[in-house]
Amino acid sequence: HLHYLGGGLLAGLELPLAPKWTILLDGTFDLDYPNFGTNRMVQPFDYSWQYHLNLGVRYSKKARNQYSYIRQSEKSKMREAERLKRKAEKKAAKAEARALKKVAKAAAKKTDDVILREETRELEP
């Protein structure tokens, strides 16, 4: 068993390359004291350290970068604005359809309640 005690540092960057593309860069650095318990006999070191660097790329349709290193053309911005407008209109239409369905369901329930009351009155002596 090896027992180390120490501290570490983690740092990361997200670099918005384009509206849908992001470069991810992060790294860690650890500095430890390795001479605990039987480690003194097995590994007599004054200190130990390690580092890790990570480089990644992310593509996302939904979480677009508001600002990016590669500029968008005006035509591209107009297309994006039109797309967002169509999306908002579609969302509003769905909300309206849900509201109409809810009203229709409530009306149908009222109608069913009225019919049940009338049938109950007819059956009563």
Phi, psi and chi 1 to 4 in degrees:
 res  aa     phi    psi   chi1   chi2   chi3   chi4
   1 HIS       -  132.1  -61.0  -80.1      -      -
   2 LEU  -109.6  130.4  -60.7  175.5      -      -
   3 HIS  -121.6  121.1  -57.0  -74.2      -      -
   4 TYR  -119.2  148.9  -73.6   38.8      -      -
   5 LEU  -131.1  130.5  178.3   65.9      -      -
   6 GLY  -176.2 -165.4      -      -      -      -
   7 GLY  -131.3  162.9      -      -      -      -
   8 GLY  -139.9  165.0      -      -      -      -
   9 LEU  -134.4  134.1  176.8   68.5      -      -
  10 LEU  -126.2  130.6  169.2   67.7      -      -
  11 ALA  -139.8  144.0      -      -      -      -
  12 GLY  -146.7  155.3      -      -      -      -
  13 LEU  -132.3  142.8  -67.4  172.4      -      -
  14 GLU  -117.5  119.5  -70.2 -171.1   17.1      -
  15 LEU  -110.0  108.8  -52.5  168.9      -      -
  16 PRO   -74.2   96.8   25.7  -30.5      -      -
  17 LEU   -71.3  -49.4 -174.7   63.1      -      -
  18 ALA  -141.7  173.7      -      -      -      -
  19 PRO   -55.5  -34.0  -28.6   35.7      -      -
  20 LYS  -107.8   -7.8  -65.0 -178.9 -177.8 -179.6
  21 TRP  -115.4  135.4  -68.7   91.4      -      -
  22 THR  -133.2  137.9  -55.4      -      -      -
  23 ILE   -96.7  129.9  -65.2  174.9      -      -
  24 LEU  -109.0  126.9  -54.4  168.8      -      -
  25 LEU  -134.3  121.4  178.3   64.3      -      -
  26 ASP  -147.7  165.5   63.8   13.6      -      -
  27 GLY  -157.6  159.9      -      -      -      -
  28 THR  -131.3  153.1   58.7      -      -      -
  29 PHE  -140.9  129.5  179.7   80.3      -      -
  30 ASP  -123.7  136.6  -61.5  -46.1      -      -
  31 LEU  -123.9  123.2 -176.5   62.6      -      -
  32 ASP  -128.7  155.5  -58.5  -46.0      -      -
  33 TYR  -101.9  110.8  178.4   72.9      -      -
  34 PRO   -93.1    3.3   33.2  -34.1      -      -
  35 ASN   -97.6   58.9  -68.0  -31.6      -      -
  36 PHE  -106.4  144.2  -77.9  105.9      -      -
  37 GLY    55.9 -130.6      -      -      -      -
  38 THR   -77.5   -5.5   57.5      -      -      -
  39 ASN   -60.2  -29.3  -72.6    5.2      -      -
  40 ARG   -59.0  -34.4  -80.9 -177.3  -71.3 -134.0
  41 MET   -86.7  -35.2  -65.2  177.1  -91.1      -
  42 VAL   -82.0  -46.1  177.8      -      -      -
  43 GLN  -132.6   84.1  -69.8 -179.3  -46.8      -
  44 PRO   -79.6   77.5   28.9  -32.5      -      -
  45 PHE  -106.3  151.3  -62.5  125.3      -      -
  46 ASP   -76.0  -40.3  -67.4  -27.2      -      -
  47 TYR  -158.1  163.8   62.2   89.2      -      -
  48 SER  -135.9  151.7   69.3      -      -      -
  49 TRP  -147.1  157.6   56.5  -85.5      -      -
  50 GLN  -153.2  156.4   60.0 -178.2  -34.8      -
  51 TYR  -141.9  154.6   64.3   91.1      -      -
  52 HIS  -138.8  136.2  -59.9  -85.3      -      -
  53 LEU  -121.1  135.9  -62.4  174.8      -      -
  54 ASN  -126.4  136.5  -60.8  -48.2      -      -
  55 LEU  -128.1  127.4  176.0   65.0      -      -
  56 GLY  -143.0  169.0      -      -      -      -
  57 VAL  -131.2  138.6  177.7      -      -      -
  58 ARG  -125.5  136.0  178.3  177.2   58.1 -144.5
  59 TYR  -117.0  130.5  175.1   81.4      -      -
  60 SER  -143.4  127.7  177.0      -      -      -
  61 LYS   -81.0  -39.6  -78.6 -175.3  173.0 -178.4
  62 LYS   -83.6  -43.1  -68.1 -174.1  178.3 -177.3
  63 ALA   -98.1   75.6      -      -      -      -
  64 ARG   -75.1  152.0  -62.3  169.0   57.4   88.5
  65 ASN   -75.9  130.1  -64.3  -39.8      -      -
  66 GLN   -70.5  -40.5 -171.5  172.6    1.5      -
  67 TYR  -120.3  146.8  -56.3  103.4      -      -
  68 SER  -146.9  159.3   59.6      -      -      -
  69 TYR   -70.1  -35.0  -63.4  134.7      -      -
  70 ILE   -92.8  117.8  -61.0  174.4      -      -
  71 ARG   -72.8  150.6  -64.2 -176.9 -173.9  -99.2
  72 GLN   -91.1  148.2  -74.5 -177.6  -73.9      -
  73 SER   -77.7  162.4   67.3      -      -      -
  74 GLU   -62.6  -37.8  -69.7  -59.3  -40.6      -
  75 LYS   -62.3  -42.2 -174.2  177.0  178.1 -178.4
  76 SER   -64.3  -40.9  169.0      -      -      -
  77 LYS   -64.9  -38.9  -72.2 -179.6 -177.4  178.2
  78 MET   -65.4  -43.0  -72.7  174.6   44.4      -
  79 ARG   -61.0  -41.5  -85.7 -165.3  -48.8 -113.4
  80 GLU   -64.8  -41.5 -178.5   65.2   18.8      -
  81 ALA   -63.3  -41.7      -      -      -      -
  82 GLU   -64.1  -41.5  -71.4  173.9   11.2      -
  83 ARG   -61.9  -44.3 -174.9 -173.9   70.3   79.6
  84 LEU   -64.9  -36.7  -68.7  173.8      -      -
  85 LYS   -64.7  -46.0 -176.6  179.6  173.8 -175.1
  86 ARG   -61.6  -39.3  -77.3 -167.3  -50.5  -91.2
  87 LYS   -64.1  -43.0 -173.9  176.1  178.9 -179.4
  88 ALA   -64.9  -40.6      -      -      -      -
  89 GLU   -64.1  -41.6  -71.3  170.8   -7.0      -
  90 LYS   -64.2  -41.1 -172.5  175.9  178.8 -179.3
  91 LYS   -64.2  -41.8 -172.2  175.3 -178.6 -179.7
  92 ALA   -65.0  -39.9      -      -      -      -
  93 ALA   -64.2  -40.5      -      -      -      -
  94 LYS   -65.0  -41.1  -79.9 -174.3  178.9 -178.2
  95 ALA   -63.9  -40.8      -      -      -      -
  96 GLU   -64.8  -41.1 -174.7  179.0  -18.8      -
  97 ALA   -63.2  -41.2      -      -      -      -
  98 ARG   -63.2  -41.6  -80.4 -166.3  -57.0  -90.9
  99 ALA   -63.7  -43.7      -      -      -      -
 100 LEU   -62.6  -40.4  -70.7  173.9      -      -
 101 LYS   -64.1  -40.3 -171.1  175.1 -179.4 -179.5
 102 LYS   -64.6  -42.6 -170.2  175.0 -177.9 -179.5
 103 VAL   -64.3  -43.2  167.9      -      -      -
 104 ALA   -63.4  -39.5      -      -      -      -
 105 LYS   -66.4  -41.1 -172.1  174.9 -179.4 -178.9
 106 ALA   -64.8  -40.7      -      -      -      -
 107 ALA   -64.6  -41.2      -      -      -      -
 108 ALA   -64.1  -38.6      -      -      -      -
 109 LYS   -65.9  -42.3 -174.1  175.1  180.0 -175.7
 110 LYS   -60.6  -44.1  -88.1 -172.7  178.5  179.7
 111 THR   -60.9  -44.6  -55.2      -      -      -
 112 ASP   -62.2  -40.4  -70.8  -16.0      -      -
 113 ASP   -64.2  -41.8  -71.6  -15.3      -      -
 114 VAL   -63.6  -44.7  169.4      -      -      -
 115 ILE   -62.3  -43.1  -68.5  170.7      -      -
 116 LEU   -63.2  -40.9  -74.3  173.5      -      -
 117 ARG   -63.2  -44.0  -83.4 -169.3 -135.5  132.5
 118 GLU   -63.5  -42.5  -71.1  174.9   -1.4      -
 119 GLU   -64.9  -36.4  -72.4  176.2   -4.4      -
 120 THR   -65.8  -41.9  -54.0      -      -      -
 121 ARG   -63.4  -37.9  -77.8 -173.1 -158.5  140.5
 122 GLU   -66.7  -34.5  -70.3  174.0    2.7      -
 123 LEU   -79.1  -23.3  -65.9  175.0      -      -
 124 GLU   -71.9  140.3  -70.3  179.5   -5.4      -
 125 PRO   -75.8      -   13.4  -15.2      -      -
